[in-house]
């Protein structure tokens, strides 16, 4: 039976270190117009109200910038994802900064509290920092710690304020109380820019990272098979695709580009093969930033991946 896909549009950028990701959804829509695609017109969508106006005020939380607003966004995204499930639809999330991915996972767990959830994180970064370990305070580097109830005090370098910690503990209980998933149920693809606290967690919990070199050596289909095998004990799988997983030579339009990444074709094939799994319950694309990309090349490449992924979602099986 064909999936009923519904878009969730999240124009939030308060957790990023570079401005402009709020316009990522719009850049994708422009790319679709230029391509002559009716994809956005053909799918129902929900718009999540953002709190980007907080950026006009001075940040009060150096170890977790705008954490009060991040908490608000996670609650809104969680409720939005949950409502899509309630209507019997499959959520495709198009978001600005990657912090709101935690809200997506919270929404999945809220709908399926007794299911074991796995995450496939296609990204240049591990996003496993906490207010205790972050070198920047940018919370788009923390979503996986948010949903796994992780503090990583073993690698503590910061002393967050009491108010920061209160907000952090609140975030970890959005959707349902406590961890939404296990660190062991995360698989990375193309991660290549990490700090030592993240490396510590990856080693401690055996988090597998399938490198770009492995993608080239084994091929995209074999990599996807290995990724899904790692998550064989999970009931449901969520796929988060950060466009900075692609090589910086083609991904100027993103806030934190990193060299030696995936090609557009590799990214397209990996996402295509992943969503063919009946366990995949939600798919997400984040961090398109057209202000860094004069020709909108990133959005055009990202839209080609989005369009192809949705085409394969329509034809994939339901869990």
Secondary structure, DSSP 4 states (H G I P E B T S, - for coil): ----EEEEEE---TT-SSTTGGGHHHHHHHHHHHHT--HHHHSEEEEEPP-GGGGGS--S-TTSTTHHHHHHHHHHHHHHHHHHHHTT-EEEEEESSGGGHHHHHHHHHHH-TTS-EEEEEESSS-----TTT-SS--GGG-HHHHHTT---GGG------HHHHHHHHHHTTSSSSS-SS-GGGEEEES-----HHHHHHHHHTT-EEE-HHHHHHH-HHHHHHHHHHHTTT-SEEEEEEEGGGB-TTT--SSTT--SS-B-HHHHHHHHHHHHTSTTEEEEEEE---GGG-TT-HHHHHHHHHHHHHHHHHHTSPP-
